[in-house]
Amino acid sequence: MSNFSLSPFPTAGFSLNLQNPTKTSPFHYHYHHLSFSSSINTIFAPLSSNTTKRFSALTHKAVLSRNLSLTCRHSDYFEPQQQQQQQQPQWASMPKVFVGYSIYKGKAALTVEPRSPEFSPLDSGAFKLSREGMVMLQFAPAAGVRQYDWSRKQVFSLSVTEIGSIISLGAKDSCEFFHDPNKGRSDEGRVRKVLKVEPLPDGSGHFFNLSVQNKLINLDENIYIPVTKAEFAVLVSAFNFVMPYLLGWHTAVNSFKPEDASRSNNANPRSGTELEWNR
């Protein structure tokens, strides 16, 4: 699209500006000056030849000697918003996804689901791990053939250390975990949860046995489910994969930058990290 305008000119009384903007990006425009030597006689044909020649020389000289520039300030509006978005970690903008692994047996069902870690913002704009992630175990007793009463489910949360204990189990090994959800509170000891993982007598897998005693609601329940070697192998593989994510290490690795290491070393060249790297 071209812009055409006539404006007063000190010598000839008027001047001609013809511009042809070309849009190359959302915020940048290039203006091209057109030559007037070949078209000026056509535009001003009614004028005398002397007037036309003199006007053509003046306008052509004026256009060539004038530098036009266009500065677009759209970035002043968008950059602050982009900076605010960049302060958010990449994982914060991702949609929530629910996954899990379920095992169904005749007397009970077991569902295993990961729970993400929690982070706290720092004044510097960075984030710090405030709570490690965990794996949630949900046990539901059977209510019939291939039916389970999830309203009676019992929950046990595995920490990363407890997950490590299960991962390291051999075919004949066992482990036991005790949880008190109210530890440190006035009703400490009123709820007791014990999870035992023991090998099956025939060596075909492991028993997962959850015992819950809740004196607050007068509940005493025991749910157990056999887990085959194949199912246990799936659990171990999933635990190995998710461990760095429960620790939040994936967010740290994604934020690593080459300049961070050099900045840290230059700030404190005799730091413990530097001494270890030089060994």
Order of alpha helices (4+ residues) and beta strands (2+ residues): beta-beta-beta-alpha-alpha-alpha-beta-beta-beta-beta-beta-beta-beta-alpha-beta-beta-beta-beta-alpha-alpha-alpha-alpha
